[in-house]
Amino acid sequence: MPNQVGVERREMPRFELHLPVEIALVGSRGSLQAVTRDVSARGVYIVLESELTPKSNIEFTLTLPPEVTMTKSIRVRCSGHVLRVIRHGDEFGVAANIHHYEFISNSSLSAN
């Protein structure tokens, strides 16, 4: 099979969205603050200052702005796992799958 460098392998279109995101490693305390670079229905690329381990399970929460939702801002809590980590100088790019997501209502936020 010939080398297919540069061939697009993504199944879902990605949208360039620079959104704040809060990341938690499953089973650990605390969270990391980061920013998305792009988002799709099945995955996300996040840029952060801490390195994550490939295959580790993560949970993250991001807020979709009105420009995306065509209504008000909507918070989304997601779970998935890290596919790969790429170092970019002092930062790390993390590609992660999204296995599950749920929309968070404002009443859920005040209960936490």
The 8 nearest C-alpha neighbors of each residue, nearest first, counted from 0:
[[1, 2, 3, 4, 6, 5, 8, 7],
 [2, 0, 3, 4, 6, 5, 7, 8],
 [1, 3, 4, 0, 5, 6, 7, 8],
 [4, 2, 6, 1, 5, 0, 7, 8],
 [5, 3, 6, 2, 7, 1, 8, 0],
 [4, 6, 3, 7, 8, 2, 9, 1],
 [5, 7, 4, 3, 8, 9, 2, 1],
 [6, 8, 9, 5, 10, 4, 3, 12],
 [9, 7, 6, 10, 5, 11, 3, 12],
 [10, 8, 11, 7, 12, 13, 6, 42],
 [9, 11, 8, 12, 41, 7, 13, 39],
 [12, 10, 9, 39, 13, 40, 41, 42],
 [11, 13, 39, 14, 10, 9, 40, 38],
 [14, 12, 39, 38, 37, 11, 15, 40],
 [13, 15, 37, 38, 16, 39, 12, 36],
 [14, 16, 37, 36, 38, 13, 17, 35],
 [17, 15, 37, 36, 18, 14, 35, 38],
 [16, 18, 35, 36, 34, 15, 37, 19],
 [19, 17, 35, 34, 16, 20, 61, 62],
 [20, 18, 34, 33, 61, 35, 17, 21],
 [19, 21, 61, 33, 34, 60, 32, 18],
 [20, 22, 32, 60, 59, 31, 33, 30],
 [23, 21, 59, 31, 30, 58, 32, 20],
 [24, 22, 30, 58, 57, 59, 25, 31],
 [25, 23, 57, 27, 26, 56, 58, 22],
 [24, 26, 57, 56, 27, 23, 58, 55],
 [25, 27, 24, 28, 23, 56, 57, 29],
 [28, 26, 24, 25, 29, 23, 30, 57],
 [29, 27, 30, 26, 23, 24, 25, 31],
 [28, 30, 23, 27, 31, 24, 22, 21],
 [29, 31, 23, 22, 21, 32, 28, 24],
 [30, 32, 22, 21, 23, 33, 29, 49],
 [31, 33, 21, 20, 22, 30, 47, 34],
 [32, 34, 47, 20, 19, 46, 21, 31],
 [35, 33, 19, 18, 20, 46, 45, 17],
 [36, 34, 45, 17, 18, 37, 44, 46],
 [37, 35, 17, 44, 16, 45, 15, 34],
 [36, 38, 15, 16, 14, 44, 35, 43],
 [37, 39, 43, 14, 13, 42, 16, 44],
 [40, 38, 13, 42, 41, 12, 43, 14],
 [39, 41, 42, 11, 38, 97, 13, 12],
 [42, 40, 97, 39, 96, 11, 98, 43],
 [43, 41, 96, 97, 39, 95, 40, 38],
 [42, 44, 38, 95, 37, 94, 39, 45],
 [45, 43, 94, 37, 93, 36, 35, 95],
 [44, 46, 35, 93, 92, 36, 34, 43],
 [45, 47, 92, 34, 91, 33, 35, 93],
 [48, 46, 33, 91, 90, 49, 45, 92],
 [47, 49, 90, 91, 89, 50, 46, 33],
 [50, 48, 47, 51, 91, 90, 31, 89],
 [49, 51, 91, 52, 48, 84, 47, 90],
 [52, 50, 49, 53, 84, 93, 55, 81],
 [51, 53, 55, 54, 50, 81, 84, 83],
 [52, 54, 81, 83, 82, 55, 84, 51],
 [55, 53, 81, 80, 82, 52, 56, 83],
 [56, 54, 80, 53, 81, 52, 57, 24],
 [57, 55, 80, 25, 79, 24, 54, 81],
 [58, 56, 24, 25, 80, 79, 23, 78],
 [57, 59, 78, 23, 77, 22, 24, 79],
 [60, 58, 22, 77, 21, 76, 23, 78],
 [61, 59, 76, 21, 75, 20, 77, 22],
 [60, 62, 20, 75, 74, 19, 63, 59],
 [61, 63, 74, 73, 75, 64, 72, 18],
 [62, 64, 73, 72, 74, 67, 61, 68],
 [63, 65, 72, 66, 67, 62, 68, 73],
 [66, 64, 71, 72, 68, 70, 69, 67],
 [67, 65, 64, 69, 68, 70, 63, 72],
 [66, 68, 65, 64, 69, 63, 70, 72],
 [67, 69, 65, 70, 66, 64, 63, 71],
 [70, 68, 65, 66, 67, 71, 64, 72],
 [71, 69, 65, 68, 72, 66, 67, 64],
 [70, 72, 65, 73, 68, 69, 64, 66],
 [73, 71, 64, 65, 63, 62, 74, 70],
 [72, 74, 63, 62, 71, 75, 64, 102],
 [75, 73, 62, 103, 61, 102, 63, 76],
 [74, 76, 102, 61, 60, 101, 103, 62],
 [77, 75, 60, 101, 100, 59, 102, 61],
 [78, 76, 100, 59, 58, 99, 60, 75],
 [79, 77, 58, 99, 98, 57, 97, 100],
 [80, 78, 97, 98, 96, 57, 56, 58],
 [79, 81, 56, 95, 55, 57, 96, 54],
 [80, 82, 95, 54, 53, 55, 83, 94],
 [83, 81, 95, 53, 94, 54, 80, 96],
 [84, 82, 53, 94, 81, 93, 85, 95],
 [83, 85, 93, 92, 94, 53, 91, 86],
 [86, 84, 92, 91, 87, 93, 83, 94],
 [85, 87, 91, 88, 90, 92, 84, 89],
 [88, 86, 90, 91, 89, 85, 92, 46],
 [87, 89, 90, 86, 91, 85, 48, 92],
 [90, 88, 87, 48, 91, 86, 49, 47],
 [91, 89, 48, 87, 88, 47, 86, 46],
 [92, 90, 86, 47, 87, 85, 46, 50],
 [91, 93, 46, 85, 84, 45, 86, 47],
 [94, 92, 84, 45, 44, 83, 95, 46],
 [93, 95, 44, 83, 82, 43, 81, 84],
 [96, 94, 81, 82, 80, 43, 42, 93],
 [97, 95, 42, 79, 80, 41, 98, 43],
 [96, 98, 79, 42, 41, 99, 78, 77],
 [99, 97, 79, 78, 96, 100, 41, 77],
 [100, 98, 78, 77, 97, 79, 101, 76],
 [101, 99, 77, 76, 78, 75, 102, 98],
 [102, 100, 76, 75, 103, 77, 99, 74],
 [101, 103, 75, 74, 76, 104, 100, 73],
 [104, 102, 74, 75, 107, 101, 105, 76],
 [103, 105, 107, 106, 102, 108, 74, 73],
 [104, 106, 108, 107, 103, 109, 74, 110],
 [105, 107, 104, 109, 108, 110, 103, 111],
 [108, 106, 110, 104, 105, 109, 103, 111],
 [109, 107, 105, 106, 110, 111, 104, 103],
 [108, 110, 106, 111, 107, 105, 104, 103],
 [109, 111, 107, 108, 106, 105, 104, 103],
 [110, 108, 109, 107, 106, 105, 103, 104]]
